[in-house]
Protein backbone atom coordinates (compact mmCIF):
# COMPACT_ATOMS: atom_id res chain seq x y z
CA UNK A 1 0.00 0.00 0.00
CA UNK A 2 1.43 3.33 -0.95
CA UNK A 3 -1.13 5.79 0.28
CA UNK A 4 0.33 8.90 1.80
CA UNK A 5 -0.91 12.01 3.51
CA UNK A 6 -0.52 15.08 1.37
CA UNK A 7 -1.10 18.77 1.93
CA UNK A 8 -3.15 20.31 -0.85
CA UNK A 9 -4.68 23.68 -1.59
CA UNK A 10 -8.25 24.72 -2.28
CA UNK A 11 -8.31 26.21 -5.78
CA UNK A 12 -11.98 27.08 -5.93
CA UNK A 13 -15.15 26.90 -3.90
CA UNK A 14 -18.61 27.15 -5.37
CA UNK A 15 -22.20 26.00 -4.89
CA UNK A 16 -22.78 22.93 -7.07
CA UNK A 17 -26.54 22.91 -6.53
CA UNK A 18 -28.86 24.04 -3.74
CA UNK A 19 -27.45 22.85 -0.44
CA UNK A 20 -24.23 21.41 -1.86
CA UNK A 21 -20.74 22.85 -1.92
CA UNK A 22 -18.13 22.02 -4.52
CA UNK A 23 -14.51 22.26 -3.45
CA UNK A 24 -11.87 22.12 -6.14
CA UNK A 25 -8.52 20.98 -4.78
CA UNK A 26 -5.21 21.49 -6.53
CA UNK A 27 -3.12 18.38 -6.01
CA UNK A 28 -1.61 16.97 -9.22
CA UNK A 29 -0.44 13.56 -7.87
CA UNK A 30 -3.93 12.76 -6.59
CA UNK A 31 -5.61 14.11 -9.73
CA UNK A 32 -3.51 11.70 -11.77
CA UNK A 33 -3.85 8.72 -9.43
CA UNK A 34 -7.57 8.74 -8.66
CA UNK A 35 -9.91 6.40 -10.54
CA UNK A 36 -13.65 7.11 -10.93
CA UNK A 37 -15.44 6.09 -7.73
CA UNK A 38 -12.41 6.17 -5.45
CA UNK A 39 -12.45 8.35 -2.35
CA UNK A 40 -10.22 10.48 -0.17
CA UNK A 41 -10.11 11.01 3.58
CA UNK A 42 -10.15 14.75 4.22
CA UNK A 43 -8.77 16.01 7.53
CA UNK A 44 -10.97 18.50 9.35
CA UNK A 45 -10.02 20.82 12.19
CA UNK A 46 -13.43 21.76 13.50
CA UNK A 47 -13.51 21.98 17.31
CA UNK A 48 -14.04 18.62 19.05
CA UNK A 49 -14.06 16.64 15.81
CA UNK A 50 -11.51 13.88 15.43
CA UNK A 51 -11.84 11.60 12.43
CA UNK A 52 -11.18 12.38 8.79
CA UNK A 53 -14.21 12.66 6.50
CA UNK A 54 -14.48 10.27 3.54
CA UNK A 55 -15.57 11.79 0.23
CA UNK A 56 -15.61 10.32 -3.25
CA UNK A 57 -13.91 12.46 -5.83
CA UNK A 58 -16.65 14.02 -7.97
CA UNK A 59 -14.20 14.36 -10.84
CA UNK A 60 -10.53 14.85 -11.52
CA UNK A 61 -8.56 16.54 -14.24
CA UNK A 62 -5.01 15.24 -14.51
CA UNK A 63 -4.08 18.00 -16.96
CA UNK A 64 -4.80 20.81 -14.51
CA UNK A 65 -3.99 18.78 -11.39
CA UNK A 66 -7.44 19.39 -9.92
CA UNK A 67 -9.95 17.22 -8.10
CA UNK A 68 -13.52 18.17 -7.26
CA UNK A 69 -15.55 17.18 -4.20
CA UNK A 70 -19.29 17.82 -3.94
CA UNK A 71 -20.95 17.50 -0.53
CA UNK A 72 -23.62 18.91 1.73
CA UNK A 73 -23.31 20.10 5.30
CA UNK A 74 -24.51 17.39 7.67
CA UNK A 75 -22.35 18.06 10.73
CA UNK A 76 -19.41 19.93 12.17
CA UNK A 77 -16.83 18.32 9.90
CA UNK A 78 -18.60 18.99 6.62
CA UNK A 79 -19.44 22.52 7.86
CA UNK A 80 -15.74 23.15 8.44
CA UNK A 81 -14.90 21.88 4.96
CA UNK A 82 -17.69 23.94 3.43
CA UNK A 83 -16.23 27.08 5.01
CA UNK A 84 -12.88 26.64 3.26
CA UNK A 85 -12.03 29.05 0.50
CA UNK A 86 -9.53 29.56 -2.26
CA UNK A 87 -5.95 29.29 -1.02
CA UNK A 88 -6.79 27.39 2.16
CA UNK A 89 -4.79 24.27 2.88
CA UNK A 90 -6.40 20.86 3.09
CA UNK A 91 -4.86 17.56 4.15
CA UNK A 92 -5.78 14.66 1.85
CA UNK A 93 -5.30 10.94 2.37
CA UNK A 94 -5.84 8.95 -0.78
CA UNK A 95 -6.94 7.99 -3.32
CA UNK A 96 -8.47 5.09 -1.40
CA UNK A 97 -10.57 2.02 -2.10
CA UNK A 98 -11.86 0.56 -5.32
CA UNK A 99 -13.72 2.61 -7.88
CA UNK A 100 -16.31 1.54 -10.41
CA UNK A 101 -15.44 -1.02 -13.04
CA UNK A 102 -16.02 1.15 -16.10
CA UNK A 103 -14.59 -1.16 -18.75
CA UNK A 104 -16.86 -2.97 -21.17
CA UNK A 105 -19.10 -2.22 -24.12
CA UNK A 106 -22.59 -2.26 -22.66
CA UNK A 107 -24.68 0.84 -22.31
CA UNK A 108 -24.36 2.23 -18.77
CA UNK A 109 -27.09 3.66 -16.57
CA UNK A 110 -25.89 5.87 -13.71
CA UNK A 111 -28.65 6.26 -11.15
CA UNK A 112 -28.25 8.53 -8.15
CA UNK A 113 -30.39 9.76 -5.30
CA UNK A 114 -29.67 13.00 -3.44
CA UNK A 115 -25.99 13.66 -2.87
CA UNK A 116 -25.20 10.27 -4.42
CA UNK A 117 -24.92 12.22 -7.67
CA UNK A 118 -21.66 13.69 -6.33
CA UNK A 119 -19.58 10.73 -7.49
CA UNK A 120 -20.88 10.70 -11.05
CA UNK A 121 -19.43 13.63 -13.05
CA UNK A 122 -16.06 11.89 -13.29
CA UNK A 123 -17.60 8.46 -13.76
CA UNK A 124 -19.77 9.63 -16.66
CA UNK A 125 -16.82 11.43 -18.24
CA UNK A 126 -14.75 8.24 -18.08
CA UNK A 127 -17.58 6.12 -19.52
CA UNK A 128 -18.14 8.55 -22.40
CA UNK A 129 -14.39 8.66 -23.05
CA UNK A 130 -14.54 4.88 -23.51
CA UNK A 131 -17.16 5.32 -26.18
CA UNK A 132 -19.98 3.94 -24.06
CA UNK A 133 -23.58 5.00 -24.27
CA UNK A 134 -24.53 6.58 -20.92
CA UNK A 135 -27.85 7.47 -19.33
CA UNK A 136 -27.88 9.48 -16.09
CA UNK A 137 -30.96 9.18 -13.87
CA UNK A 138 -30.85 11.72 -11.07
CA UNK A 139 -33.35 12.06 -8.25
CA UNK A 140 -33.61 14.92 -5.75
CA UNK A 141 -36.15 16.47 -3.43
CA UNK A 142 -36.57 19.58 -5.59
CA UNK A 143 -35.39 20.92 -8.93
CA UNK A 144 -32.91 23.25 -7.20
CA UNK A 145 -31.16 20.26 -5.65
CA UNK A 146 -30.34 18.67 -9.00
CA UNK A 147 -26.81 18.84 -10.34
CA UNK A 148 -27.17 20.54 -13.75
CA UNK A 149 -27.28 18.22 -16.76
CA UNK A 150 -24.38 20.21 -18.23
CA UNK A 151 -22.13 18.31 -15.78
CA UNK A 152 -22.79 15.12 -17.76
CA UNK A 153 -21.80 16.08 -21.30
CA UNK A 154 -22.54 13.35 -23.80
CA UNK A 155 -25.00 11.51 -21.57
CA UNK A 156 -28.78 11.27 -21.78
CA UNK A 157 -29.81 12.92 -18.48
CA UNK A 158 -33.25 12.37 -16.95
CA UNK A 159 -34.41 13.59 -13.59
CA UNK A 160 -37.01 12.98 -10.93
CA UNK A 161 -38.04 15.12 -7.98
CA UNK A 162 -40.02 14.31 -4.87
CA UNK A 163 -42.11 17.48 -5.28
CA UNK A 164 -42.51 17.23 -9.03
CA UNK A 165 -40.71 20.54 -9.64
CA UNK A 166 -38.65 18.93 -12.40
CA UNK A 167 -38.88 15.75 -14.42
CA UNK A 168 -40.69 12.70 -13.15
CA UNK A 169 -42.60 13.29 -9.94
CA UNK A 170 -41.50 10.58 -7.54
CA UNK A 171 -38.58 8.30 -6.96
CA UNK A 172 -35.61 7.99 -9.25
CA UNK A 173 -36.07 4.23 -8.98
CA UNK A 174 -39.46 4.65 -10.73
CA UNK A 175 -37.60 6.44 -13.46
CA UNK A 176 -35.38 3.45 -13.90
CA UNK A 177 -38.13 0.84 -13.76
CA UNK A 178 -40.02 2.51 -16.60
CA UNK A 179 -37.12 1.40 -18.76
CA UNK A 180 -37.52 -2.12 -17.52
CA UNK A 181 -40.48 -2.32 -19.91
CA UNK A 182 -42.31 -5.58 -19.39
CA UNK A 183 -42.18 -8.19 -20.57
CA UNK A 184 -38.54 -8.39 -19.79
CA UNK A 185 -36.62 -10.07 -22.52
CA UNK A 186 -33.70 -12.16 -21.45
CA UNK A 187 -30.94 -10.16 -22.98
CA UNK A 188 -32.04 -6.58 -22.93
CA UNK A 189 -31.49 -5.59 -19.33
CA UNK A 190 -28.68 -8.00 -18.72
CA UNK A 191 -26.88 -6.08 -21.40
CA UNK A 192 -26.87 -2.89 -19.31
CA UNK A 193 -24.44 -1.92 -16.57
CA UNK A 194 -26.06 -0.03 -13.71
CA UNK A 195 -23.89 2.18 -11.50
CA UNK A 196 -25.54 3.69 -8.45
CA UNK A 197 -25.04 5.77 -5.33
CA UNK A 198 -27.56 7.16 -2.89
CA UNK A 199 -29.29 6.80 0.46
CA UNK A 200 -29.76 3.25 1.72
CA UNK A 201 -33.58 3.30 1.29
CA UNK A 202 -33.14 4.28 -2.37
CA UNK A 203 -30.56 1.55 -2.88
CA UNK A 204 -32.74 -1.10 -1.30
CA UNK A 205 -35.67 0.07 -3.48
CA UNK A 206 -33.41 -0.24 -6.52
CA UNK A 207 -32.33 -3.73 -5.51
CA UNK A 208 -35.95 -4.77 -4.95
CA UNK A 209 -36.91 -3.40 -8.37
CA UNK A 210 -34.01 -5.19 -10.02
CA UNK A 211 -35.05 -8.47 -8.41
CA UNK A 212 -38.65 -7.98 -9.49
CA UNK A 213 -37.56 -7.39 -13.04
CA UNK A 214 -34.98 -10.16 -12.99
CA UNK A 215 -32.07 -7.83 -13.51
CA UNK A 216 -28.94 -9.68 -12.39
CA UNK A 217 -27.53 -7.94 -9.30
CA UNK A 218 -24.06 -8.63 -10.66
CA UNK A 219 -24.76 -6.02 -13.33
CA UNK A 220 -25.31 -3.36 -10.64
CA UNK A 221 -22.37 -1.61 -9.01
CA UNK A 222 -23.01 0.37 -5.85
CA UNK A 223 -20.84 3.09 -4.33
CA UNK A 224 -21.41 2.29 -0.65
CA UNK A 225 -21.55 4.87 2.09
CA UNK A 226 -20.94 3.57 5.60
CA UNK A 227 -19.61 5.17 8.75
CA UNK A 228 -15.84 5.16 8.34
CA UNK A 229 -12.90 5.60 10.66
CA UNK A 230 -9.48 5.19 9.11
CA UNK A 231 -10.28 4.63 5.43
CA UNK A 232 -7.42 2.18 4.96
CA UNK A 233 -8.54 -1.08 6.58
CA UNK A 234 -7.09 -0.87 10.08
CA UNK A 235 -10.03 0.22 12.24
CA UNK A 236 -12.55 -2.27 10.77
CA UNK A 237 -15.28 0.27 11.38
CA UNK A 238 -16.82 0.46 7.89
CA UNK A 239 -18.23 -3.05 7.77
CA UNK A 240 -20.97 -3.83 5.26
CA UNK A 241 -22.88 -7.13 5.46
CA UNK A 242 -21.77 -9.63 2.84
CA UNK A 243 -24.29 -11.96 1.24
CA UNK A 244 -21.87 -14.83 1.76
CA UNK A 245 -21.76 -14.05 5.50
CA UNK A 246 -19.55 -11.83 7.56
CA UNK A 247 -18.63 -8.35 6.46
CA UNK A 248 -16.60 -6.56 3.86
CA UNK A 249 -14.78 -3.33 4.54
CA UNK A 250 -16.18 -0.46 2.50
CA UNK A 251 -12.81 1.26 2.49
CA UNK A 252 -10.86 -1.69 1.08
CA UNK A 253 -13.23 -3.88 -0.93
CA UNK A 254 -15.37 -0.86 -1.82
CA UNK A 255 -16.64 1.71 -1.85
CA UNK A 256 -17.77 0.44 -5.27
CA UNK A 257 -18.96 -3.16 -5.08
CA UNK A 258 -21.21 -5.41 -7.13
CA UNK A 259 -24.69 -5.47 -5.59
CA UNK A 260 -24.78 -9.28 -5.46
CA UNK A 261 -22.06 -9.23 -2.80
CA UNK A 262 -24.16 -7.36 -0.25
CA UNK A 263 -26.83 -8.71 2.10
CA UNK A 264 -29.31 -5.92 1.49
CA UNK A 265 -31.61 -7.14 4.23
CA UNK A 266 -28.94 -6.29 6.80
CA UNK A 267 -27.76 -3.02 5.29
CA UNK A 268 -28.11 -0.09 7.67
CA UNK A 269 -27.84 3.62 7.09
CA UNK A 270 -26.53 6.54 9.09
CA UNK A 271 -23.12 8.12 9.28
CA UNK A 272 -21.42 11.00 10.98
CA UNK A 273 -20.95 14.31 9.24
CA UNK B 1 25.26 19.64 20.65
CA UNK B 2 25.37 16.73 23.05
CA UNK B 3 25.09 13.15 21.89
CA UNK B 4 21.73 12.01 20.66
CA UNK B 5 19.67 10.95 23.66
CA UNK B 6 18.89 7.30 24.18
CA UNK B 7 15.24 6.52 23.42
CA UNK B 8 15.52 2.76 23.72
CA UNK B 9 13.17 0.91 26.04
CA UNK B 10 13.55 -2.45 27.78
CA UNK B 11 10.15 -3.99 28.40
CA UNK B 12 11.66 -7.09 29.95
CA UNK B 13 12.44 -10.64 28.89
CA UNK B 14 14.59 -9.41 26.04
CA UNK B 15 11.99 -7.18 24.42
CA UNK B 16 14.04 -4.07 23.72
CA UNK B 17 12.56 -1.31 21.59
CA UNK B 18 14.48 1.31 19.64
CA UNK B 19 11.77 3.86 20.40
CA UNK B 20 9.19 4.33 23.17
CA UNK B 21 6.53 5.04 20.54
CA UNK B 22 4.40 2.00 19.80
CA UNK B 23 1.12 1.68 17.92
CA UNK B 24 -1.84 0.33 19.84
CA UNK B 25 -3.83 -2.78 19.10
CA UNK B 26 -6.67 -2.32 16.66
CA UNK B 27 -5.30 0.87 15.16
CA UNK B 28 -2.66 -0.54 12.82
CA UNK B 29 -4.15 -3.86 11.72
CA UNK B 30 -1.40 -6.43 11.39
CA UNK B 31 1.00 -3.86 10.01
CA UNK B 32 0.12 -4.26 6.35
CA UNK B 33 -2.65 -1.75 5.70
CA UNK B 34 -1.62 1.44 7.45
CA UNK B 35 -0.74 4.44 5.30
CA UNK B 36 2.81 4.98 4.27
CA UNK B 37 4.79 6.51 7.13
CA UNK B 38 8.36 6.50 8.28
CA UNK B 39 8.38 3.49 10.58
CA UNK B 40 11.85 4.20 11.91
CA UNK B 41 10.16 6.24 14.66
CA UNK B 42 8.21 3.22 15.87
CA UNK B 43 9.40 0.94 18.64
CA UNK B 44 6.86 -1.80 18.04
CA UNK B 45 3.54 -2.62 16.44
CA UNK B 46 0.83 -4.20 18.55
CA UNK B 47 -1.48 -6.24 16.33
CA UNK B 48 -5.24 -6.37 16.16
CA UNK B 49 -6.75 -8.53 18.90
CA UNK B 50 -6.37 -12.14 17.82
CA UNK B 51 -8.50 -15.06 18.90
CA UNK B 52 -8.24 -18.82 18.49
CA UNK B 53 -10.79 -18.99 15.67
CA UNK B 54 -11.55 -16.38 13.02
CA UNK B 55 -14.24 -13.90 14.07
CA UNK B 56 -16.53 -11.89 11.82
CA UNK B 57 -17.04 -9.07 14.29
CA UNK B 58 -20.15 -7.13 15.18
CA UNK B 59 -22.92 -6.00 12.86
CA UNK B 60 -22.71 -2.38 11.72
CA UNK B 61 -22.84 0.36 12.89
CA UNK B 62 -19.50 -0.23 14.61
CA UNK B 63 -18.11 3.25 15.18
CA UNK B 64 -19.25 6.74 16.06
CA UNK B 65 -17.44 10.00 16.51
CA UNK B 66 -18.04 11.75 19.83
CA UNK B 67 -16.54 15.02 21.08
CA UNK B 68 -12.77 14.64 20.67
CA UNK B 69 -13.26 10.91 20.72
CA UNK B 70 -14.48 7.83 18.98
CA UNK B 71 -16.63 4.92 20.08
CA UNK B 72 -15.94 1.53 18.61
CA UNK B 73 -17.57 -1.86 18.92
CA UNK B 74 -15.73 -3.86 16.29
CA UNK B 75 -16.18 -7.16 18.07
CA UNK B 76 -12.69 -8.58 17.56
CA UNK B 77 -13.00 -9.19 13.83
CA UNK B 78 -9.81 -11.10 13.05
CA UNK B 79 -8.62 -14.00 10.91
CA UNK B 80 -7.72 -16.27 13.82
CA UNK B 81 -4.36 -17.18 15.30
CA UNK B 82 -3.50 -19.85 12.77
CA UNK B 83 -3.68 -17.41 9.88
CA UNK B 84 -1.64 -14.90 11.88
CA UNK B 85 1.06 -17.48 12.63
CA UNK B 86 1.17 -18.95 9.11
CA UNK B 87 0.71 -15.90 6.90
CA UNK B 88 1.57 -12.74 8.83
CA UNK B 89 4.38 -13.80 11.17
CA UNK B 90 6.75 -14.94 8.39
CA UNK B 91 6.48 -11.46 6.88
CA UNK B 92 7.04 -9.80 10.26
CA UNK B 93 10.18 -11.89 10.66
CA UNK B 94 11.71 -9.97 7.74
CA UNK B 95 10.97 -6.56 9.31
CA UNK B 96 13.31 -4.58 11.54
CA UNK B 97 10.35 -3.70 13.77
CA UNK B 98 9.03 -6.01 16.49
CA UNK B 99 5.40 -7.07 16.27
CA UNK B 100 3.58 -7.90 19.49
CA UNK B 101 0.42 -9.94 19.04
CA UNK B 102 -2.59 -8.80 21.03
CA UNK B 103 -4.34 -11.93 22.31
CA UNK B 104 -8.03 -12.10 23.12
CA UNK B 105 -10.34 -14.88 24.20
CA UNK B 106 -13.46 -15.96 26.02
CA UNK B 107 -11.84 -18.42 28.38
CA UNK B 108 -8.51 -19.13 30.04
CA UNK B 109 -8.20 -22.11 27.71
CA UNK B 110 -8.58 -19.91 24.64
CA UNK B 111 -5.90 -17.46 25.80
CA UNK B 112 -3.59 -20.36 26.53
CA UNK B 113 -4.22 -21.98 23.15
CA UNK B 114 -3.50 -18.75 21.29
CA UNK B 115 -0.33 -18.15 23.30
CA UNK B 116 0.85 -21.70 22.65
CA UNK B 117 0.25 -21.35 18.93
CA UNK B 118 2.35 -18.18 18.81
CA UNK B 119 5.20 -19.38 20.98
CA UNK B 120 8.35 -20.07 19.04
CA UNK B 121 6.89 -18.58 15.86
CA UNK B 122 9.50 -16.43 14.14
CA UNK B 123 8.28 -12.87 13.79
CA UNK B 124 6.26 -12.83 17.00
CA UNK B 125 8.14 -10.59 19.42
CA UNK B 126 5.75 -10.74 22.33
CA UNK B 127 2.18 -11.03 23.50
CA UNK B 128 -0.19 -8.42 24.82
CA UNK B 129 -3.08 -10.01 26.68
CA UNK B 130 -6.32 -8.23 25.95
CA UNK B 131 -8.24 -9.02 29.10
CA UNK B 132 -10.32 -5.92 28.65
CA UNK B 133 -12.07 -5.83 25.31
CA UNK B 134 -15.42 -4.21 26.10
CA UNK B 135 -17.11 -5.21 22.86
CA UNK B 136 -17.65 -8.93 23.10
CA UNK B 137 -19.81 -10.99 25.40
CA UNK B 138 -17.15 -12.12 27.82
CA UNK B 139 -13.53 -10.93 27.83
CA UNK B 140 -14.06 -7.92 30.02
CA UNK B 141 -14.66 -9.98 33.09
CA UNK B 142 -11.03 -11.12 33.27
CA UNK B 143 -9.85 -7.55 33.45
CA UNK B 144 -12.22 -6.33 36.12
CA UNK B 145 -11.37 -8.94 38.73
CA UNK B 146 -7.81 -9.14 40.12
CA UNK B 147 -8.18 -12.87 40.78
CA UNK B 148 -9.34 -13.71 37.25
CA UNK B 149 -6.78 -11.35 35.72
CA UNK B 150 -4.04 -13.09 37.65
CA UNK B 151 -5.39 -16.51 36.68
CA UNK B 152 -5.31 -15.86 32.95
CA UNK B 153 -1.91 -14.18 33.19
CA UNK B 154 -0.51 -17.07 35.20
CA UNK B 155 -1.91 -19.66 32.79
CA UNK B 156 -0.42 -17.93 29.75
CA UNK B 157 2.87 -17.33 31.55
CA UNK B 158 3.12 -21.07 32.13
CA UNK B 159 3.02 -21.92 28.40
CA UNK B 160 5.20 -19.27 26.82
CA UNK B 161 8.60 -17.71 27.14
CA UNK B 162 7.50 -14.74 25.02
CA UNK B 163 7.54 -11.31 26.64
CA UNK B 164 4.09 -10.91 28.19
CA UNK B 165 2.29 -7.58 28.44
CA UNK B 166 -1.16 -7.37 30.02
CA UNK B 167 -3.49 -4.60 28.82
CA UNK B 168 -5.57 -3.21 31.65
CA UNK B 169 -9.13 -1.97 31.47
CA UNK B 170 -9.97 1.35 33.10
CA UNK B 171 -13.55 0.19 33.71
CA UNK B 172 -12.73 -0.85 37.26
CA UNK B 173 -12.87 0.59 40.73
CA UNK B 174 -9.22 -0.09 41.51
CA UNK B 175 -6.92 -0.46 38.51
CA UNK B 176 -3.87 -0.67 40.77
CA UNK B 177 -5.16 -3.87 42.34
CA UNK B 178 -5.47 -5.50 38.92
CA UNK B 179 -2.03 -4.25 37.87
CA UNK B 180 -0.45 -5.64 41.01
CA UNK B 181 -2.23 -8.98 40.51
CA UNK B 182 -0.98 -9.47 36.96
CA UNK B 183 2.53 -8.42 37.97
CA UNK B 184 2.52 -11.07 40.68
CA UNK B 185 1.18 -13.59 38.13
CA UNK B 186 4.16 -13.11 35.87
CA UNK B 187 3.44 -10.23 33.50
CA UNK B 188 6.57 -8.53 32.16
CA UNK B 189 4.77 -5.22 31.59
CA UNK B 190 1.31 -3.68 31.61
CA UNK B 191 -0.43 -1.43 29.07
CA UNK B 192 -2.69 1.16 30.64
CA UNK B 193 -5.34 1.62 29.47
CA UNK B 194 -7.87 0.09 27.09
CA UNK B 195 -10.99 2.06 26.09
CA UNK B 196 -13.64 3.37 28.44
CA UNK B 197 -17.14 2.01 27.95
CA UNK B 198 -19.40 4.72 26.58
CA UNK B 199 -22.32 5.32 24.27
CA UNK B 200 -23.96 7.81 21.93
CA UNK B 201 -27.59 7.99 20.87
CA UNK B 202 -28.94 9.14 17.51
CA UNK B 203 -31.68 11.49 18.67
CA UNK B 204 -33.46 11.55 15.31
CA UNK B 205 -33.55 7.80 14.87
CA UNK B 206 -34.05 7.27 18.64
CA UNK B 207 -31.53 4.48 18.92
CA UNK B 208 -27.91 4.02 20.03
CA UNK B 209 -25.58 4.89 17.17
CA UNK B 210 -23.34 1.88 17.69
CA UNK B 211 -25.36 -1.26 17.06
CA UNK B 212 -24.28 -2.97 20.26
CA UNK B 213 -25.49 0.01 22.25
CA UNK B 214 -22.20 0.70 23.96
CA UNK B 215 -18.67 0.90 22.64
CA UNK B 216 -15.13 1.64 23.74
CA UNK B 217 -14.27 5.33 23.90
CA UNK B 218 -10.83 6.35 22.67
CA UNK B 219 -9.13 9.52 21.49
CA UNK B 220 -8.16 12.81 23.15
CA UNK B 221 -11.38 12.73 25.19
CA UNK B 222 -9.93 10.05 27.46
CA UNK B 223 -6.35 11.29 27.74
CA UNK B 224 -6.59 12.88 31.21
CA UNK B 225 -8.29 9.74 32.51
CA UNK B 226 -5.65 7.47 31.01
CA UNK B 227 -2.87 9.66 32.34
CA UNK B 228 -4.21 9.41 35.85
CA UNK B 229 -4.45 5.63 35.56
CA UNK B 230 -0.81 5.46 34.45
CA UNK B 231 0.22 7.78 37.27
CA UNK B 232 -1.44 5.48 39.81
CA UNK B 233 -0.19 2.19 38.33
CA UNK B 234 3.39 3.36 37.76
CA UNK B 235 3.71 4.30 41.41
CA UNK B 236 2.78 0.85 42.51
CA UNK B 237 4.07 -1.87 40.22
CA UNK B 238 7.66 -2.85 39.56
CA UNK B 239 7.27 -3.71 35.89
CA UNK B 240 7.21 -1.23 32.98
CA UNK B 241 3.96 0.56 32.31
CA UNK B 242 3.04 1.38 28.71
CA UNK B 243 0.87 4.47 28.60
CA UNK B 244 -1.99 4.55 26.12
CA UNK B 245 -5.08 6.69 25.77
CA UNK B 246 -5.67 9.67 23.50
CA UNK B 247 -2.05 10.52 22.78
CA UNK B 248 -1.94 12.86 19.78
CA UNK B 249 1.00 15.25 20.22
CA UNK B 250 4.59 15.10 21.51
CA UNK B 251 3.50 16.84 24.70
CA UNK B 252 0.79 14.22 25.24
CA UNK B 253 3.42 11.47 25.03
CA UNK B 254 5.74 13.40 27.34
CA UNK B 255 2.96 13.70 29.91
CA UNK B 256 2.72 9.91 30.04
CA UNK B 257 6.49 9.50 30.25
CA UNK B 258 6.65 12.11 33.01
CA UNK B 259 3.87 10.24 34.81
CA UNK B 260 6.05 7.15 34.87
CA UNK B 261 5.31 5.29 31.65
CA UNK B 262 8.26 3.47 30.13
CA UNK B 263 6.76 3.71 26.65
CA UNK B 264 3.58 4.88 24.98
CA UNK B 265 1.12 3.53 22.44
CA UNK B 266 -0.58 5.68 19.84
CA UNK B 267 -4.11 4.61 19.02
CA UNK B 268 -6.87 6.61 17.44
CA UNK B 269 -4.43 9.24 16.15
CA UNK B 270 -3.15 6.62 13.69
CA UNK B 271 -6.47 6.89 11.86
CA UNK B 272 -6.18 10.62 11.52
CA UNK B 273 -2.52 11.58 11.38
CA UNK B 274 -0.36 8.65 10.23
CA UNK B 275 2.68 10.86 10.62
CA UNK B 276 2.06 11.35 14.37
CA UNK B 277 4.52 8.65 15.45
CA UNK B 278 7.41 10.36 13.70
CA UNK B 279 6.43 13.75 15.09
CA UNK B 280 6.13 12.39 18.61
CA UNK B 281 9.47 10.61 18.42
CA UNK B 282 11.09 13.83 17.21
CA UNK B 283 9.37 15.83 19.94
CA UNK B 284 10.57 13.53 22.70
CA UNK B 285 14.09 13.67 21.31
CA UNK B 286 14.04 17.47 21.18
CA UNK B 287 12.73 17.66 24.74
CA UNK B 288 15.57 15.50 26.03
CA UNK B 289 18.18 17.45 24.07
CA UNK B 290 16.90 20.80 25.31
CA UNK B 291 17.16 19.65 28.90
CA UNK B 292 20.44 17.83 28.49
CA UNK B 293 18.86 14.54 29.56
CA UNK B 294 20.65 11.39 28.44
CA UNK B 295 17.65 9.08 28.06
CA UNK B 296 13.93 8.70 28.63
CA UNK B 297 14.48 6.91 31.92
CA UNK B 298 15.34 10.36 33.30
CA UNK B 299 11.85 11.65 32.54
CA UNK B 300 9.53 10.42 35.31
CA UNK B 301 8.84 13.22 37.78
CA UNK B 302 8.59 10.73 40.64
CA UNK B 303 10.87 7.76 41.28
CA UNK B 304 9.56 4.79 39.33
CA UNK B 305 10.73 1.52 40.73
CA UNK B 306 10.37 -0.38 37.48
CA UNK B 307 12.59 2.00 35.57
CA UNK B 308 15.31 2.03 38.20
CA UNK B 309 16.09 -1.59 37.37
CA UNK B 310 16.40 -1.38 33.61
Interface residues (C-beta under 8 A of the other chain):
Chain A: X1 X2 X3 X4 X5 X43 X48 X49 X50 X51 X52 X93 X226 X227 X228 X229 X230 X231 X232 X233 X234 X235 X236 X237 X238 X239 X240 X241 X245 X246 X247 X252 X266 X268 X270 X272
Chain B: X26 X27 X28 X29 X32 X33 X34 X35 X36 X48 X56 X57 X58 X59 X60 X61 X62 X63 X64 X65 X67 X68 X69 X70 X72 X74 X77 X202 X205 X209 X211 X219 X220 X268 X270 X271 X272 X273 X274 X275
